[in-house]
Structure formats: structure tokens, C-alpha cells
Amino acid sequence: MNRRGRRDTDSNTNISMIVFATIIVIAIVAFILSYMLYSRKLNTQAKTINNTQKISSVAENNMMNIIENTEVASSSIGKSVNEMENTVENTLSTNKTEKMAINTSNIEKKQTESKQTETKQTNNKDISINEEQIEETAKDPSFIKPVEGEKIKDYSKDNLVYSSTLDEWTTHLGIDFTAEKTDIVKAAADGKVKSIKNDPRYGLTVVIEHENGFESIYSSLLTAEFINVGEEVKQGQTIATVGNTARFEISDETHIHFEIKKDGINVDPNIYIKE
């Protein structure tokens, strides 16, 4: 081999070595870069895992805290609800008790007022009855004889008496007092003149109204010019004069026929006349 051939061979050898060395260097660099990239990837994954674990741990801790807080809150709410229920029940019970007490008080008050009202009404009724009794007793007038004469024919409602004028036995609902013609006839009690009339049986008749439903009747009169219908008269006041005008008693001696009625019914004048 000549020198030029050696040079070419050496040159090729050198080139081959350089290429080989270059390839090796590139491979090493590629390996290093790959290793670095892989390491970085591993670090990134590790960091991601750590972060994920941290996040998971934090989330777990937060969840536990939330659960604990929820349980505490639930317990607190349950306790509050129970306390509220107890408070409401106590309030309702208190209100119910107060209402019952108020109702009981009102009932007792009403019963007391009712008893007081009944007592008052009873007392008023008793007072009213007593007043009526007193008033009724006070209103019964006291009568006097209309003339000074004696009785010649008495009151006889249940027993028959003989009438010489009628010539028969009959009842007699008044008292006949003897008197002389023109003698004064007096009002038997205070009252008001109800009527002055000519009765077909008992002649000229005066009727005087008195308290408590009483009336006094004066018959067989001669005149009644001293009074007028509607006039108020006093006991003992002159109201008429004695006559002999009673056709049913014309055969009897001169007298005045006197009657007393209570609520329109004849009563015995002897009970009311005070001598």
C-alpha cells in the first residue's frame, strides 16, 4: 500500500471514529435528555400524586369537619328543637293553666255576681212585696157612716130578709141608716165623684170612687147639688141630702141606702166602717 492509500485509510478511520464518537455523544446526550425528561415527568407525577393526596386529605378532613359540624349542628338543632318544644309545651301549659285560672276566676265571679243579683232580686222582690203589702194596706180606705142615724136594715148577702115594699124575701147588699128628710149626707171617705144618677130601683144615687178599687154608693137621696161628677171630695164633706126616692124601699121609713163595693163586687160595709 502506498502512502496515499494509507492516508486515505487513516483519514477514513479518523472519520469513522469521529462519526462513531459523535453517535456515542449523541446517544449519551439523548440518554441524558431522556433521563432528565423522565425524571422530570416522575417528579411531576409525584408532585401531582402528593398534591392529589393532599387535596384528598384536605377534602377528607373538610368532609370530616363538615360531618362533625353537621352532627354537632344536628345535635344542637335537635336540642334546640326539643328545648323549643319543651318551651312551647311549658308556655302552652302555662297559658292553659292561666286560662283555666282566669276561666275559673270568671266563673266564680259570675257565680258570685249571679248570687248577688239573685239575692238583690230576692231582696227587691221582698221589698216590693212588702211595699205592695204596705201600699195595699195603706190604700184600703177607712170609712165613716154617711149619716148619724141607726141601722134599720143590715147587709145580708147570704141570708134573705123581708122587703115590705116588694112583699118578698130578698137579699140586701147594703145598710139602711135612718135619717130625716133633708138631713146632710157626708162622704164616707176621700175620693172622686164617679156618677150622679137616678137609679130605677134606689132613686137618686151618688157613686164615689176610692183607693184600691173601692166605691161607696149613696141612694134614696133628695138632692146632690153640692157636688159635680169628677170632683175630688174629702171624708165628712157634704155631698147630698136624705130623701125617699128608692122605689124598692119606699114603704120603709125615711133612710139612706149605703153600699160599699170592692173591684165591682158588693162587700159588707160593717167590715170597713169605723164608728
Phi and psi in degrees as GROMACS dihedral restraints (atoms count N, CA, C in turn):
[ dihedral_restraints ]
;  ai    aj    ak    al  type     phi  dphi    fc
    3     4     5     6     1   -86.0    20    10
    4     5     6     7     1   175.9    20    10
    6     7     8     9     1   -67.2    20    10
    7     8     9    10     1   -40.3    20    10
    9    10    11    12     1   -64.7    20    10
   10    11    12    13     1   -35.9    20    10
   12    13    14    15     1   -68.2    20    10
   13    14    15    16     1   -36.4    20    10
   15    16    17    18     1   -65.9    20    10
   16    17    18    19     1   -41.6    20    10
   18    19    20    21     1   -61.7    20    10
   19    20    21    22     1   -41.7    20    10
   21    22    23    24     1   -66.9    20    10
   22    23    24    25     1   -38.8    20    10
   24    25    26    27     1   -65.9    20    10
   25    26    27    28     1   -46.2    20    10
   27    28    29    30     1   -61.7    20    10
   28    29    30    31     1   -39.4    20    10
   30    31    32    33     1   -65.8    20    10
   31    32    33    34     1   -40.6    20    10
   33    34    35    36     1   -66.2    20    10
   34    35    36    37     1   -38.8    20    10
   36    37    38    39     1   -63.3    20    10
   37    38    39    40     1   -44.5    20    10
   39    40    41    42     1   -62.5    20    10
   40    41    42    43     1   -42.2    20    10
   42    43    44    45     1   -64.1    20    10
   43    44    45    46     1   -42.3    20    10
   45    46    47    48     1   -63.1    20    10
   46    47    48    49     1   -40.9    20    10
   48    49    50    51     1   -65.7    20    10
   49    50    51    52     1   -40.5    20    10
   51    52    53    54     1   -65.1    20    10
   52    53    54    55     1   -43.7    20    10
   54    55    56    57     1   -63.2    20    10
   55    56    57    58     1   -42.8    20    10
   57    58    59    60     1   -63.6    20    10
   58    59    60    61     1   -43.8    20    10
   60    61    62    63     1   -63.8    20    10
   61    62    63    64     1   -39.5    20    10
   63    64    65    66     1   -63.1    20    10
   64    65    66    67     1   -42.0    20    10
   66    67    68    69     1   -62.9    20    10
   67    68    69    70     1   -43.3    20    10
   69    70    71    72     1   -60.6    20    10
   70    71    72    73     1   -46.1    20    10
   72    73    74    75     1   -60.1    20    10
   73    74    75    76     1   -44.2    20    10
   75    76    77    78     1   -63.2    20    10
   76    77    78    79     1   -41.0    20    10
   78    79    80    81     1   -62.6    20    10
   79    80    81    82     1   -44.4    20    10
   81    82    83    84     1   -61.8    20    10
   82    83    84    85     1   -46.8    20    10
   84    85    86    87     1   -60.0    20    10
   85    86    87    88     1   -42.3    20    10
   87    88    89    90     1   -63.7    20    10
   88    89    90    91     1   -39.9    20    10
   90    91    92    93     1   -63.6    20    10
   91    92    93    94     1   -45.1    20    10
   93    94    95    96     1   -61.7    20    10
   94    95    96    97     1   -44.2    20    10
   96    97    98    99     1   -64.6    20    10
   97    98    99   100     1   -41.5    20    10
   99   100   101   102     1   -62.5    20    10
  100   101   102   103     1   -42.5    20    10
  102   103   104   105     1   -62.3    20    10
  103   104   105   106     1   -43.9    20    10
  105   106   107   108     1   -63.7    20    10
  106   107   108   109     1   -42.9    20    10
  108   109   110   111     1   -65.3    20    10
  109   110   111   112     1   -40.2    20    10
  111   112   113   114     1   -65.7    20    10
  112   113   114   115     1   -43.2    20    10
  114   115   116   117     1   -60.5    20    10
  115   116   117   118     1   -44.0    20    10
  117   118   119   120     1   -62.5    20    10
  118   119   120   121     1   -39.9    20    10
  120   121   122   123     1   -62.7    20    10
  121   122   123   124     1   -43.2    20    10
  123   124   125   126     1   -61.5    20    10
  124   125   126   127     1   -43.5    20    10
  126   127   128   129     1   -62.1    20    10
  127   128   129   130     1   -40.6    20    10
  129   130   131   132     1   -63.8    20    10
  130   131   132   133     1   -44.5    20    10
  132   133   134   135     1   -62.9    20    10
  133   134   135   136     1   -41.1    20    10
  135   136   137   138     1   -61.9    20    10
  136   137   138   139     1   -45.0    20    10
  138   139   140   141     1   -61.7    20    10
  139   140   141   142     1   -40.8    20    10
  141   142   143   144     1   -62.8    20    10
  142   143   144   145     1   -43.3    20    10
  144   145   146   147     1   -62.6    20    10
  145   146   147   148     1   -44.5    20    10
  147   148   149   150     1   -60.6    20    10
  148   149   150   151     1   -44.6    20    10
  150   151   152   153     1   -62.8    20    10
  151   152   153   154     1   -41.2    20    10
  153   154   155   156     1   -62.2    20    10
  154   155   156   157     1   -44.0    20    10
  156   157   158   159     1   -62.5    20    10
  157   158   159   160     1   -42.7    20    10
  159   160   161   162     1   -61.0    20    10
  160   161   162   163     1   -45.0    20    10
  162   163   164   165     1   -62.5    20    10
  163   164   165   166     1   -43.3    20    10
  165   166   167   168     1   -62.4    20    10
  166   167   168   169     1   -41.7    20    10
  168   169   170   171     1   -64.4    20    10
  169   170   171   172     1   -44.2    20    10
  171   172   173   174     1   -62.4    20    10
  172   173   174   175     1   -44.3    20    10
  174   175   176   177     1   -62.2    20    10
  175   176   177   178     1   -41.3    20    10
  177   178   179   180     1   -63.2    20    10
  178   179   180   181     1   -44.3    20    10
  180   181   182   183     1   -62.1    20    10
  181   182   183   184     1   -42.9    20    10
  183   184   185   186     1   -62.3    20    10
  184   185   186   187     1   -41.1    20    10
  186   187   188   189     1   -63.2    20    10
  187   188   189   190     1   -42.4    20    10
  189   190   191   192     1   -62.8    20    10
  190   191   192   193     1   -42.9    20    10
  192   193   194   195     1   -61.6    20    10
  193   194   195   196     1   -42.3    20    10
  195   196   197   198     1   -62.2    20    10
  196   197   198   199     1   -43.2    20    10
  198   199   200   201     1   -63.4    20    10
  199   200   201   202     1   -44.1    20    10
  201   202   203   204     1   -63.8    20    10
  202   203   204   205     1   -45.1    20    10
  204   205   206   207     1   -63.0    20    10
  205   206   207   208     1   -38.0    20    10
  207   208   209   210     1   -63.5    20    10
  208   209   210   211     1   -43.7    20    10
  210   211   212   213     1   -63.1    20    10
  211   212   213   214     1   -43.9    20    10
  213   214   215   216     1   -62.1    20    10
  214   215   216   217     1   -45.4    20    10
  216   217   218   219     1   -63.1    20    10
  217   218   219   220     1   -42.2    20    10
  219   220   221   222     1   -62.4    20    10
  220   221   222   223     1   -43.6    20    10
  222   223   224   225     1   -62.0    20    10
  223   224   225   226     1   -43.2    20    10
  225   226   227   228     1   -64.5    20    10
  226   227   228   229     1   -43.5    20    10
  228   229   230   231     1   -63.7    20    10
  229   230   231   232     1   -44.4    20    10
  231   232   233   234     1   -59.4    20    10
  232   233   234   235     1   -42.1    20    10
  234   235   236   237     1   -64.7    20    10
  235   236   237   238     1   -42.4    20    10
  237   238   239   240     1   -63.2    20    10
  238   239   240   241     1   -41.8    20    10
  240   241   242   243     1   -62.3    20    10
  241   242   243   244     1   -45.5    20    10
  243   244   245   246     1   -61.4    20    10
  244   245   246   247     1   -43.6    20    10
  246   247   248   249     1   -63.0    20    10
  247   248   249   250     1   -41.2    20    10
  249   250   251   252     1   -64.0    20    10
  250   251   252   253     1   -43.1    20    10
  252   253   254   255     1   -61.0    20    10
  253   254   255   256     1   -44.7    20    10
  255   256   257   258     1   -62.8    20    10
  256   257   258   259     1   -40.9    20    10
  258   259   260   261     1   -63.9    20    10
  259   260   261   262     1   -43.4    20    10
  261   262   263   264     1   -63.1    20    10
  262   263   264   265     1   -45.3    20    10
  264   265   266   267     1   -61.0    20    10
  265   266   267   268     1   -43.9    20    10
  267   268   269   270     1   -63.0    20    10
  268   269   270   271     1   -41.3    20    10
  270   271   272   273     1   -63.8    20    10
  271   272   273   274     1   -46.7    20    10
  273   274   275   276     1   -61.4    20    10
  274   275   276   277     1   -42.4    20    10
  276   277   278   279     1   -62.7    20    10
  277   278   279   280     1   -42.5    20    10
  279   280   281   282     1   -63.8    20    10
  280   281   282   283     1   -45.7    20    10
  282   283   284   285     1   -61.9    20    10
  283   284   285   286     1   -42.2    20    10
  285   286   287   288     1   -61.6    20    10
  286   287   288   289     1   -43.7    20    10
  288   289   290   291     1   -63.0    20    10
  289   290   291   292     1   -43.4    20    10
  291   292   293   294     1   -64.2    20    10
  292   293   294   295     1   -42.6    20    10
  294   295   296   297     1   -62.4    20    10
  295   296   297   298     1   -42.4    20    10
  297   298   299   300     1   -61.8    20    10
  298   299   300   301     1   -41.8    20    10
  300   301   302   303     1   -63.7    20    10
  301   302   303   304     1   -42.2    20    10
  303   304   305   306     1   -64.8    20    10
  304   305   306   307     1   -45.1    20    10
  306   307   308   309     1   -61.6    20    10
  307   308   309   310     1   -42.8    20    10
  309   310   311   312     1   -61.7    20    10
  310   311   312   313     1   -43.2    20    10
  312   313   314   315     1   -62.8    20    10
  313   314   315   316     1   -43.0    20    10
  315   316   317   318     1   -63.7    20    10
  316   317   318   319     1   -41.4    20    10
  318   319   320   321     1   -63.6    20    10
  319   320   321   322     1   -46.3    20    10
  321   322   323   324     1   -61.7    20    10
  322   323   324   325     1   -39.7    20    10
  324   325   326   327     1   -63.1    20    10
  325   326   327   328     1   -45.8    20    10
  327   328   329   330     1   -63.7    20    10
  328   329   330   331     1   -41.0    20    10
  330   331   332   333     1   -62.5    20    10
  331   332   333   334     1   -42.8    20    10
  333   334   335   336     1   -62.7    20    10
  334   335   336   337     1   -45.3    20    10
  336   337   338   339     1   -63.4    20    10
  337   338   339   340     1   -39.1    20    10
  339   340   341   342     1   -63.7    20    10
  340   341   342   343     1   -43.5    20    10
  342   343   344   345     1   -63.8    20    10
  343   344   345   346     1   -42.0    20    10
  345   346   347   348     1   -62.9    20    10
  346   347   348   349     1   -41.1    20    10
  348   349   350   351     1   -63.5    20    10
  349   350   351   352     1   -45.2    20    10
  351   352   353   354     1   -62.1    20    10
  352   353   354   355     1   -43.0    20    10
  354   355   356   357     1   -62.5    20    10
  355   356   357   358     1   -42.8    20    10
  357   358   359   360     1   -64.2    20    10
  358   359   360   361     1   -43.0    20    10
  360   361   362   363     1   -63.3    20    10
  361   362   363   364     1   -41.2    20    10
  363   364   365   366     1   -63.2    20    10
  364   365   366   367     1   -44.2    20    10
  366   367   368   369     1   -63.9    20    10
  367   368   369   370     1   -43.0    20    10
  369   370   371   372     1   -63.2    20    10
  370   371   372   373     1   -39.4    20    10
  372   373   374   375     1   -63.9    20    10
  373   374   375   376     1   -44.9    20    10
  375   376   377   378     1   -62.5    20    10
  376   377   378   379     1   -43.0    20    10
  378   379   380   381     1   -62.6    20    10
  379   380   381   382     1   -42.7    20    10
  381   382   383   384     1   -61.7    20    10
  382   383   384   385     1   -43.5    20    10
  384   385   386   387     1   -63.1    20    10
  385   386   387   388     1   -44.3    20    10
  387   388   389   390     1   -63.3    20    10
  388   389   390   391     1   -41.6    20    10
  390   391   392   393     1   -63.5    20    10
  391   392   393   394     1   -41.2    20    10
  393   394   395   396     1   -64.2    20    10
  394   395   396   397     1   -41.6    20    10
  396   397   398   399     1   -63.5    20    10
  397   398   399   400     1   -44.1    20    10
  399   400   401   402     1   -64.9    20    10
  400   401   402   403     1   -43.4    20    10
  402   403   404   405     1   -63.6    20    10
  403   404   405   406     1   -43.3    20    10
  405   406   407   408     1   -63.9    20    10
  406   407   408   409     1   -42.2    20    10
  408   409   410   411     1   -64.9    20    10
  409   410   411   412     1   -39.9    20    10
  411   412   413   414     1   -70.5    20    10
  412   413   414   415     1   -30.5    20    10
  414   415   416   417     1   -79.5    20    10
  415   416   417   418     1   -20.0    20    10
  417   418   419   420     1   -64.5    20    10
  418   419   420   421     1   113.4    20    10
  420   421   422   423     1   -71.7    20    10
  421   422   423   424     1   153.8    20    10
  423   424   425   426     1  -101.5    20    10
  424   425   426   427     1   123.8    20    10
  426   427   428   429     1  -100.9    20    10
  427   428   429   430     1   154.8    20    10
  429   430   431   432     1  -120.1    20    10
  430   431   432   433     1   165.8    20    10
  432   433   434   435     1   -66.0    20    10
  433   434   435   436     1   137.9    20    10
  435   436   437   438     1   -72.6    20    10
  436   437   438   439     1   -22.0    20    10
  438   439   440   441     1  -139.1    20    10
  439   440   441   442     1   172.8    20    10
  441   442   443   444     1   -89.1    20    10
  442   443   444   445     1    -7.2    20    10
  444   445   446   447     1   -70.8    20    10
  445   446   447   448     1   173.8    20    10
  447   448   449   450     1   -90.6    20    10
  448   449   450   451     1   164.4    20    10
  450   451   452   453     1   -77.7    20    10
  451   452   453   454     1   130.2    20    10
  453   454   455   456     1  -111.4    20    10
  454   455   456   457     1   -16.0    20    10
  456   457   458   459     1  -149.9    20    10
  457   458   459   460     1   124.2    20    10
  459   460   461   462     1   -91.6    20    10
  460   461   462   463     1   170.4    20    10
  462   463   464   465     1   -66.1    20    10
  463   464   465   466     1   131.1    20    10
  465   466   467   468     1  -149.6    20    10
  466   467   468   469     1    93.0    20    10
  468   469   470   471     1   -90.1    20    10
  469   470   471   472     1   -34.5    20    10
  471   472   473   474     1  -100.8    20    10
  472   473   474   475     1   -21.4    20    10
  474   475   476   477     1  -112.5    20    10
  475   476   477   478     1   136.3    20    10
  477   478   479   480     1   -77.7    20    10
  478   479   480   481     1   143.6    20    10
  480   481   482   483     1  -124.8    20    10
  481   482   483   484     1   154.8    20    10
  483   484   485   486     1   -82.8    20    10
  484   485   486   487     1   133.0    20    10
  486   487   488   489     1  -107.3    20    10
  487   488   489   490     1   114.7    20    10
  489   490   491   492     1   -69.7    20    10
  490   491   492   493     1   -29.1    20    10
  492   493   494   495     1   -68.7    20    10
  493   494   495   496     1   -46.9    20    10
  495   496   497   498     1   -87.1    20    10
  496   497   498   499     1   -15.9    20    10
  498   499   500   501     1    56.1    20    10
  499   500   501   502     1    47.9    20    10
  501   502   503   504     1  -156.7    20    10
  502   503   504   505     1   163.0    20    10
  504   505   506   507     1   -89.3    20    10
  505   506   507   508     1   131.5    20    10
  507   508   509   510     1  -151.9    20    10
  508   509   510   511     1   168.6    20    10
  510   511   512   513     1   -78.3    20    10
  511   512   513   514     1   160.1    20    10
  513   514   515   516     1  -135.3    20    10
  514   515   516   517     1   111.3    20    10
  516   517   518   519     1   -94.7    20    10
  517   518   519   520     1    16.0    20    10
  519   520   521   522     1  -146.2    20    10
  520   521   522   523     1  -167.9    20    10
  522   523   524   525     1  -121.9    20    10
  523   524   525   526     1   133.5    20    10
  525   526   527   528     1   -99.0    20    10
  526   527   528   529     1   120.9    20    10
  528   529   530   531     1  -106.7    20    10
  529   530   531   532     1   132.1    20    10
  531   532   533   534     1   -67.8    20    10
  532   533   534   535     1   146.6    20    10
  534   535   536   537     1  -166.4    20    10
  535   536   537   538     1   157.2    20    10
  537   538   539   540     1   -84.9    20    10
  538   539   540   541     1   151.5    20    10
  540   541   542   543     1   -59.1    20    10
  541   542   543   544     1   140.2    20    10
  543   544   545   546     1    74.1    20    10
  544   545   546   547     1     3.9    20    10
  546   547   548   549     1   -62.6    20    10
  547   548   549   550     1   151.8    20    10
  549   550   551   552     1   -73.5    20    10
  550   551   552   553     1   135.0    20    10
  552   553   554   555     1  -106.2    20    10
  553   554   555   556     1   129.3    20    10
  555   556   557   558     1  -107.5    20    10
  556   557   558   559     1   152.0    20    10
  558   559   560   561     1   -67.2    20    10
  559   560   561   562     1   130.0    20    10
  561   562   563   564     1   -74.9    20    10
  562   563   564   565     1   -19.6    20    10
  564   565   566   567     1  -162.5    20    10
  565   566   567   568     1   166.3    20    10
  567   568   569   570     1   -62.3    20    10
  568   569   570   571     1   142.7    20    10
  570   571   572   573     1   177.6    20    10
  571   572   573   574     1  -165.1    20    10
  573   574   575   576     1  -129.1    20    10
  574   575   576   577     1   136.4    20    10
  576   577   578   579     1   -66.5    20    10
  577   578   579   580     1   118.4    20    10
  579   580   581   582     1   -87.7    20    10
  580   581   582   583     1   -42.5    20    10
  582   583   584   585     1  -160.5    20    10
  583   584   585   586     1   154.1    20    10
  585   586   587   588     1  -130.0    20    10
  586   587   588   589     1   115.1    20    10
  588   589   590   591     1  -147.3    20    10
  589   590   591   592     1   163.0    20    10
  591   592   593   594     1   -99.0    20    10
  592   593   594   595     1   107.3    20    10
  594   595   596   597     1   -84.5    20    10
  595   596   597   598     1   133.7    20    10
  597   598   599   600     1   -64.1    20    10
  598   599   600   601     1   -20.3    20    10
  600   601   602   603     1  -100.2    20    10
  601   602   603   604     1   -41.2    20    10
  603   604   605   606     1  -114.4    20    10
  604   605   606   607     1    14.5    20    10
  606   607   608   609     1    71.5    20    10
  607   608   609   610     1  -154.0    20    10
  609   610   611   612     1   -62.5    20    10
  610   611   612   613     1   124.7    20    10
  612   613   614   615     1  -133.7    20    10
  613   614   615   616     1   137.8    20    10
  615   616   617   618     1  -115.2    20    10
  616   617   618   619     1   132.8    20    10
  618   619   620   621     1  -117.7    20    10
  619   620   621   622     1   127.6    20    10
  621   622   623   624     1  -117.9    20    10
  622   623   624   625     1   130.3    20    10
  624   625   626   627     1   -86.6    20    10
  625   626   627   628     1   141.5    20    10
  627   628   629   630     1  -127.4    20    10
  628   629   630   631     1   179.3    20    10
  630   631   632   633     1   -66.9    20    10
  631   632   633   634     1   155.9    20    10
  633   634   635   636     1    61.5    20    10
  634   635   636   637     1    32.0    20    10
  636   637   638   639     1    81.8    20    10
  637   638   639   640     1    14.1    20    10
  639   640   641   642     1   -91.3    20    10
  640   641   642   643     1   150.4    20    10
  642   643   644   645     1  -137.8    20    10
  643   644   645   646     1   143.4    20    10
  645   646   647   648     1  -115.6    20    10
  646   647   648   649     1   140.4    20    10
  648   649   650   651     1  -125.1    20    10
  649   650   651   652     1   127.7    20    10
  651   652   653   654     1  -119.2    20    10
  652   653   654   655     1   117.0    20    10
  654   655   656   657     1  -125.7    20    10
  655   656   657   658     1   168.7    20    10
  657   658   659   660     1    64.4    20    10
  658   659   660   661     1    41.6    20    10
  660   661   662   663     1   -89.5    20    10
  661   662   663   664     1   159.6    20    10
  663   664   665   666     1   -93.0    20    10
  664   665   666   667     1   -48.6    20    10
  666   667   668   669     1  -141.9    20    10
  667   668   669   670     1   160.4    20    10
  669   670   671   672     1  -142.6    20    10
  670   671   672   673     1    42.7    20    10
  672   673   674   675     1   -81.7    20    10
  673   674   675   676     1    -2.5    20    10
  675   676   677   678     1   -85.6    20    10
  676   677   678   679     1   -11.2    20    10
  678   679   680   681     1  -135.0    20    10
  679   680   681   682     1   167.3    20    10
  681   682   683   684     1  -131.7    20    10
  682   683   684   685     1   154.4    20    10
  684   685   686   687     1   -61.8    20    10
  685   686   687   688     1   134.2    20    10
  687   688   689   690     1    90.1    20    10
  688   689   690   691     1    -5.0    20    10
  690   691   692   693     1   -78.7    20    10
  691   692   693   694     1   139.9    20    10
  693   694   695   696     1   -82.4    20    10
  694   695   696   697     1   132.1    20    10
  696   697   698   699     1  -124.5    20    10
  697   698   699   700     1   156.5    20    10
  699   700   701   702     1  -107.9    20    10
  700   701   702   703     1   155.0    20    10
  702   703   704   705     1   -59.2    20    10
  703   704   705   706     1   131.5    20    10
  705   706   707   708     1    89.2    20    10
  706   707   708   709     1    -5.9    20    10
  708   709   710   711     1   -73.5    20    10
  709   710   711   712     1   141.5    20    10
  711   712   713   714     1   -68.2    20    10
  712   713   714   715     1   129.1    20    10
  714   715   716   717     1  -123.9    20    10
  715   716   717   718     1   -21.2    20    10
  717   718   719   720     1  -167.2    20    10
  718   719   720   721     1  -177.2    20    10
  720   721   722   723     1  -126.8    20    10
  721   722   723   724     1   154.1    20    10
  723   724   725   726     1   -74.2    20    10
  724   725   726   727     1   140.7    20    10
  726   727   728   729     1  -134.9    20    10
  727   728   729   730     1  -153.1    20    10
  729   730   731   732     1  -147.5    20    10
  730   731   732   733     1    55.2    20    10
  732   733   734   735     1  -103.8    20    10
  733   734   735   736     1    -0.9    20    10
  735   736   737   738     1   -79.0    20    10
  736   737   738   739     1   108.0    20    10
  738   739   740   741     1   -65.1    20    10
  739   740   741   742     1   -32.3    20    10
  741   742   743   744     1   -76.2    20    10
  742   743   744   745     1    -9.6    20    10
  744   745   746   747     1  -134.4    20    10
  745   746   747   748     1    25.0    20    10
  747   748   749   750     1   -67.2    20    10
  748   749   750   751     1   -23.1    20    10
  750   751   752   753     1   -78.8    20    10
  751   752   753   754     1   -15.7    20    10
  753   754   755   756     1   -79.8    20    10
  754   755   756   757     1   163.0    20    10
  756   757   758   759     1   -65.6    20    10
  757   758   759   760     1   163.0    20    10
  759   760   761   762     1   -57.8    20    10
  760   761   762   763     1   132.0    20    10
  762   763   764   765     1  -161.1    20    10
  763   764   765   766     1   176.5    20    10
  765   766   767   768     1  -118.1    20    10
  766   767   768   769     1   132.7    20    10
  768   769   770   771     1   -93.3    20    10
  769   770   771   772     1   121.1    20    10
  771   772   773   774     1  -122.8    20    10
  772   773   774   775     1   129.0    20    10
  774   775   776   777     1  -128.4    20    10
  775   776   777   778     1   156.1    20    10
  777   778   779   780     1  -129.8    20    10
  778   779   780   781     1   133.6    20    10
  780   781   782   783     1  -120.7    20    10
  781   782   783   784     1   146.0    20    10
  783   784   785   786     1  -121.9    20    10
  784   785   786   787     1   115.6    20    10
  786   787   788   789     1    55.1    20    10
  787   788   789   790     1    40.0    20    10
  789   790   791   792     1    83.3    20    10
  790   791   792   793     1     2.3    20    10
  792   793   794   795     1  -115.1    20    10
  793   794   795   796     1   134.2    20    10
  795   796   797   798     1   -64.6    20    10
  796   797   798   799     1   134.8    20    10
  798   799   800   801     1  -125.6    20    10
  799   800   801   802     1   165.8    20    10
  801   802   803   804     1   -74.1    20    10
  802   803   804   805     1   115.4    20    10
  804   805   806   807     1   -61.2    20    10
  805   806   807   808     1   -25.2    20    10
  807   808   809   810     1   -60.7    20    10
  808   809   810   811     1   -26.9    20    10
  810   811   812   813     1   -70.7    20    10
  811   812   813   814     1   -30.9    20    10
  813   814   815   816     1  -106.1    20    10
  814   815   816   817     1   -17.8    20    10
  816   817   818   819     1   -80.2    20    10
  817   818   819   820     1   127.7    20    10
  819   820   821   822     1  -109.7    20    10
  820   821   822   823     1   123.1    20    10
